Structures are given as C-alpha cells and as structure tokens.
Amino acid sequence: ILNIENQLFISRILCASAATATSNACHKIELL
C-alpha cells in the first residue's frame, strides 16, 4: 500500500508526462 507521500510523488510524475488538458486537473489535485 502506498502512503500519501508516494502517491503525491507518483501523481507529480504522471502530471509531468500528462497532456495539457489533464495537467490542469493535476494542479487541482496538488492543491488538495
């Protein structure tokens, strides 16, 4: 089971490689 820090780390990597349309959603997730 991944902890919150690992999930944030993975989410940042996914957002970095995500398309522009999905990157906006990733920024909203980071605000959480």
PDB file of N, CA, C, O and CB in Angstrom:
ATOM      1  N   ILE A   1       0.853  -1.205   0.000  1.00  0.00           N
ATOM      2  CA  ILE A   1       0.000   0.000   0.000  1.00  0.00           C
ATOM      3  C   ILE A   1       0.885   1.250   0.000  1.00  0.00           C
ATOM      4  O   ILE A   1       1.786   1.379   0.828  1.00  0.00           O
ATOM      5  CB  ILE A   1      -0.963   0.009   1.242  1.00  0.00           C
ATOM      6  N   LEU A   2       0.623   2.154  -0.921  1.00  0.00           N
ATOM      7  CA  LEU A   2       1.423   3.374  -0.996  1.00  0.00           C
ATOM      8  C   LEU A   2       0.934   4.402   0.015  1.00  0.00           C
ATOM      9  O   LEU A   2      -0.267   4.559   0.235  1.00  0.00           O
ATOM     10  CB  LEU A   2       1.377   3.962  -2.412  1.00  0.00           C
ATOM     11  N   ASN A   3       1.879   5.093   0.619  1.00  0.00           N
ATOM     12  CA  ASN A   3       1.476   6.139   1.559  1.00  0.00           C
ATOM     13  C   ASN A   3       1.187   7.422   0.790  1.00  0.00           C
ATOM     14  O   ASN A   3       1.364   7.469  -0.428  1.00  0.00           O
ATOM     15  CB  ASN A   3       2.575   6.379   2.634  1.00  0.00           C
ATOM     16  N   ILE A   4       0.746   8.459   1.490  1.00  0.00           N
ATOM     17  CA  ILE A   4       0.360   9.706   0.822  1.00  0.00           C
ATOM     18  C   ILE A   4       1.545  10.326   0.082  1.00  0.00           C
ATOM     19  O   ILE A   4       1.379  10.831  -1.029  1.00  0.00           O
ATOM     20  CB  ILE A   4      -0.202  10.706   1.844  1.00  0.00           C
ATOM     21  N   GLU A   5       2.728  10.293   0.677  1.00  0.00           N
ATOM     22  CA  GLU A   5       3.899  10.904   0.035  1.00  0.00           C
ATOM     23  C   GLU A   5       4.215  10.223  -1.286  1.00  0.00           C
ATOM     24  O   GLU A   5       4.535  10.890  -2.270  1.00  0.00           O
ATOM     25  CB  GLU A   5       5.117  10.835   0.961  1.00  0.00           C
ATOM     26  N   ASN A   6       4.127   8.896  -1.313  1.00  0.00           N
ATOM     27  CA  ASN A   6       4.392   8.171  -2.553  1.00  0.00           C
ATOM     28  C   ASN A   6       3.341   8.492  -3.600  1.00  0.00           C
ATOM     29  O   ASN A   6       3.658   8.622  -4.782  1.00  0.00           O
ATOM     30  CB  ASN A   6       4.436   6.665  -2.297  1.00  0.00           C
ATOM     31  N   GLN A   7       2.100   8.619  -3.177  1.00  0.00           N
ATOM     32  CA  GLN A   7       1.018   8.929  -4.124  1.00  0.00           C
ATOM     33  C   GLN A   7       1.234  10.308  -4.732  1.00  0.00           C
ATOM     34  O   GLN A   7       1.012  10.500  -5.927  1.00  0.00           O
ATOM     35  CB  GLN A   7      -0.364   8.861  -3.425  1.00  0.00           C
ATOM     36  N   LEU A   8       1.670  11.276  -3.914  1.00  0.00           N
ATOM     37  CA  LEU A   8       1.919  12.618  -4.426  1.00  0.00           C
ATOM     38  C   LEU A   8       3.096  12.588  -5.392  1.00  0.00           C
ATOM     39  O   LEU A   8       3.076  13.259  -6.424  1.00  0.00           O
ATOM     40  CB  LEU A   8       2.189  13.607  -3.271  1.00  0.00           C
ATOM     41  N   PHE A   9       4.121  11.810  -5.056  1.00  0.00           N
ATOM     42  CA  PHE A   9       5.298  11.708  -5.916  1.00  0.00           C
ATOM     43  C   PHE A   9       4.922  11.127  -7.270  1.00  0.00           C
ATOM     44  O   PHE A   9       5.334  11.639  -8.311  1.00  0.00           O
ATOM     45  CB  PHE A   9       6.381  10.847  -5.251  1.00  0.00           C
ATOM     46  N   ILE A  10       4.139  10.057  -7.250  1.00  0.00           N
ATOM     47  CA  ILE A  10       3.702   9.418  -8.494  1.00  0.00           C
ATOM     48  C   ILE A  10       2.795  10.354  -9.288  1.00  0.00           C
ATOM     49  O   ILE A  10       2.893  10.437 -10.512  1.00  0.00           O
ATOM     50  CB  ILE A  10       2.969   8.093  -8.196  1.00  0.00           C
ATOM     51  N   SER A  11       1.914  11.056  -8.580  1.00  0.00           N
ATOM     52  CA  SER A  11       0.984  11.957  -9.260  1.00  0.00           C
ATOM     53  C   SER A  11       1.749  13.066  -9.970  1.00  0.00           C
ATOM     54  O   SER A  11       1.362  13.490 -11.059  1.00  0.00           O
ATOM     55  CB  SER A  11      -0.024  12.556  -8.261  1.00  0.00           C
ATOM     56  N   ARG A  12       2.838  13.539  -9.356  1.00  0.00           N
ATOM     57  CA  ARG A  12       3.636  14.598  -9.984  1.00  0.00           C
ATOM     58  C   ARG A  12       4.283  14.088 -11.257  1.00  0.00           C
ATOM     59  O   ARG A  12       4.352  14.806 -12.255  1.00  0.00           O
ATOM     60  CB  ARG A  12       4.712  15.121  -9.016  1.00  0.00           C
ATOM     61  N   ILE A  13       4.759  12.843 -11.225  1.00  0.00           N
ATOM     62  CA  ILE A  13       5.383  12.258 -12.416  1.00  0.00           C
ATOM     63  C   ILE A  13       4.342  12.103 -13.520  1.00  0.00           C
ATOM     64  O   ILE A  13       4.611  12.407 -14.682  1.00  0.00           O
ATOM     65  CB  ILE A  13       6.031  10.885 -12.083  1.00  0.00           C
ATOM     66  N   LEU A  14       3.159  11.630 -13.153  1.00  0.00           N
ATOM     67  CA  LEU A  14       2.094  11.440 -14.140  1.00  0.00           C
ATOM     68  C   LEU A  14       1.672  12.781 -14.715  1.00  0.00           C
ATOM     69  O   LEU A  14       1.411  12.894 -15.912  1.00  0.00           O
ATOM     70  CB  LEU A  14       0.883  10.721 -13.510  1.00  0.00           C
ATOM     71  N   CYS A  15       1.606  13.795 -13.865  1.00  0.00           N
ATOM     72  CA  CYS A  15       1.200  15.124 -14.323  1.00  0.00           C
ATOM     73  C   CYS A  15       2.261  15.704 -15.251  1.00  0.00           C
ATOM     74  O   CYS A  15       1.939  16.397 -16.216  1.00  0.00           O
ATOM     75  CB  CYS A  15       0.959  16.068 -13.122  1.00  0.00           C
ATOM     76  N   ALA A  16       3.516  15.420 -14.957  1.00  0.00           N
ATOM     77  CA  ALA A  16       4.603  15.952 -15.778  1.00  0.00           C
ATOM     78  C   ALA A  16       4.555  15.359 -17.180  1.00  0.00           C
ATOM     79  O   ALA A  16       4.963  16.003 -18.146  1.00  0.00           O
ATOM     80  CB  ALA A  16       5.965  15.663 -15.126  1.00  0.00           C
ATOM     81  N   SER A  17       4.056  14.129 -17.288  1.00  0.00           N
ATOM     82  CA  SER A  17       4.000  13.469 -18.590  1.00  0.00           C
ATOM     83  C   SER A  17       2.584  13.487 -19.176  1.00  0.00           C
ATOM     84  O   SER A  17       2.330  12.934 -20.246  1.00  0.00           O
ATOM     85  CB  SER A  17       4.495  12.030 -18.467  1.00  0.00           C
ATOM     86  N   ALA A  18       1.680  14.133 -18.453  1.00  0.00           N
ATOM     87  CA  ALA A  18       0.288  14.168 -18.915  1.00  0.00           C
ATOM     88  C   ALA A  18       0.091  15.256 -19.965  1.00  0.00           C
ATOM     89  O   ALA A  18       0.936  16.134 -20.139  1.00  0.00           O
ATOM     90  CB  ALA A  18      -0.667  14.399 -17.731  1.00  0.00           C
ATOM     91  N   ALA A  19      -1.043  15.179 -20.659  1.00  0.00           N
ATOM     92  CA  ALA A  19      -1.358  16.185 -21.670  1.00  0.00           C
ATOM     93  C   ALA A  19      -1.782  17.480 -20.988  1.00  0.00           C
ATOM     94  O   ALA A  19      -2.052  17.483 -19.787  1.00  0.00           O
ATOM     95  CB  ALA A  19      -2.470  15.681 -22.624  1.00  0.00           C
ATOM     96  N   THR A  20      -1.846  18.578 -21.734  1.00  0.00           N
ATOM     97  CA  THR A  20      -2.197  19.871 -21.157  1.00  0.00           C
ATOM     98  C   THR A  20      -3.586  19.841 -20.534  1.00  0.00           C
ATOM     99  O   THR A  20      -3.804  20.421 -19.470  1.00  0.00           O
ATOM    100  CB  THR A  20      -2.126  20.961 -22.219  1.00  0.00           C
ATOM    101  N   ALA A  21      -4.518  19.174 -21.188  1.00  0.00           N
ATOM    102  CA  ALA A  21      -5.895  19.127 -20.682  1.00  0.00           C
ATOM    103  C   ALA A  21      -5.950  18.449 -19.318  1.00  0.00           C
ATOM    104  O   ALA A  21      -6.691  18.882 -18.435  1.00  0.00           O
ATOM    105  CB  ALA A  21      -6.809  18.388 -21.676  1.00  0.00           C
ATOM    106  N   THR A  22      -5.168  17.390 -19.145  1.00  0.00           N
ATOM    107  CA  THR A  22      -5.207  16.656 -17.887  1.00  0.00           C
ATOM    108  C   THR A  22      -4.295  17.298 -16.850  1.00  0.00           C
ATOM    109  O   THR A  22      -4.484  17.092 -15.651  1.00  0.00           O
ATOM    110  CB  THR A  22      -4.808  15.201 -18.108  1.00  0.00           C
ATOM    111  N   SER A  23      -3.314  18.070 -17.293  1.00  0.00           N
ATOM    112  CA  SER A  23      -2.388  18.702 -16.352  1.00  0.00           C
ATOM    113  C   SER A  23      -3.129  19.681 -15.454  1.00  0.00           C
ATOM    114  O   SER A  23      -2.765  19.850 -14.291  1.00  0.00           O
ATOM    115  CB  SER A  23      -1.254  19.422 -17.104  1.00  0.00           C
ATOM    116  N   ASN A  24      -4.166  20.328 -15.982  1.00  0.00           N
ATOM    117  CA  ASN A  24      -4.948  21.259 -15.167  1.00  0.00           C
ATOM    118  C   ASN A  24      -5.598  20.529 -14.004  1.00  0.00           C
ATOM    119  O   ASN A  24      -5.651  21.057 -12.893  1.00  0.00           O
ATOM    120  CB  ASN A  24      -6.020  21.961 -16.018  1.00  0.00           C
ATOM    121  N   ALA A  25      -6.088  19.331 -14.245  1.00  0.00           N
ATOM    122  CA  ALA A  25      -6.706  18.537 -13.184  1.00  0.00           C
ATOM    123  C   ALA A  25      -5.646  18.141 -12.163  1.00  0.00           C
ATOM    124  O   ALA A  25      -5.929  18.065 -10.967  1.00  0.00           O
ATOM    125  CB  ALA A  25      -7.402  17.277 -13.767  1.00  0.00           C
ATOM    126  N   CYS A  26      -4.439  17.892 -12.627  1.00  0.00           N
ATOM    127  CA  CYS A  26      -3.356  17.503 -11.722  1.00  0.00           C
ATOM    128  C   CYS A  26      -3.014  18.650 -10.794  1.00  0.00           C
ATOM    129  O   CYS A  26      -2.753  18.430  -9.611  1.00  0.00           O
ATOM    130  CB  CYS A  26      -2.109  17.067 -12.512  1.00  0.00           C
ATOM    131  N   HIS A  27      -3.010  19.864 -11.305  1.00  0.00           N
ATOM    132  CA  HIS A  27      -2.707  21.017 -10.454  1.00  0.00           C
ATOM    133  C   HIS A  27      -3.765  21.155  -9.374  1.00  0.00           C
ATOM    134  O   HIS A  27      -3.456  21.527  -8.242  1.00  0.00           O
ATOM    135  CB  HIS A  27      -2.620  22.313 -11.290  1.00  0.00           C
ATOM    136  N   LYS A  28      -5.009  20.859  -9.715  1.00  0.00           N
ATOM    137  CA  LYS A  28      -6.083  20.937  -8.724  1.00  0.00           C
ATOM    138  C   LYS A  28      -5.870  19.891  -7.641  1.00  0.00           C
ATOM    139  O   LYS A  28      -6.150  20.138  -6.468  1.00  0.00           O
ATOM    140  CB  LYS A  28      -7.462  20.745  -9.391  1.00  0.00           C
ATOM    141  N   ILE A  29      -5.371  18.717  -8.037  1.00  0.00           N
ATOM    142  CA  ILE A  29      -5.116  17.640  -7.069  1.00  0.00           C
ATOM    143  C   ILE A  29      -4.002  18.061  -6.117  1.00  0.00           C
ATOM    144  O   ILE A  29      -4.070  17.774  -4.922  1.00  0.00           O
ATOM    145  CB  ILE A  29      -4.738  16.314  -7.796  1.00  0.00           C
ATOM    146  N   GLU A  30      -2.979  18.739  -6.633  1.00  0.00           N
ATOM    147  CA  GLU A  30      -1.866  19.161  -5.793  1.00  0.00           C
ATOM    148  C   GLU A  30      -2.339  20.163  -4.754  1.00  0.00           C
ATOM    149  O   GLU A  30      -1.798  20.214  -3.650  1.00  0.00           O
ATOM    150  CB  GLU A  30      -0.742  19.766  -6.643  1.00  0.00           C
ATOM    151  N   LEU A  31      -3.356  20.970  -5.100  1.00  0.00           N
ATOM    152  CA  LEU A  31      -3.874  21.951  -4.146  1.00  0.00           C
ATOM    153  C   LEU A  31      -4.525  21.257  -2.961  1.00  0.00           C
ATOM    154  O   LEU A  31      -4.595  21.820  -1.868  1.00  0.00           O
ATOM    155  CB  LEU A  31      -4.881  22.887  -4.826  1.00  0.00           C
ATOM    156  N   LEU A  32      -5.003  20.028  -3.177  1.00  0.00           N
ATOM    157  CA  LEU A  32      -5.611  19.278  -2.080  1.00  0.00           C
ATOM    158  C   LEU A  32      -4.504  18.846  -1.142  1.00  0.00           C
ATOM    159  O   LEU A  32      -4.769  18.193  -0.132  1.00  0.00           O
ATOM    160  CB  LEU A  32      -6.421  18.046  -2.601  1.00  0.00           C
TER     161      LEU A  32
END
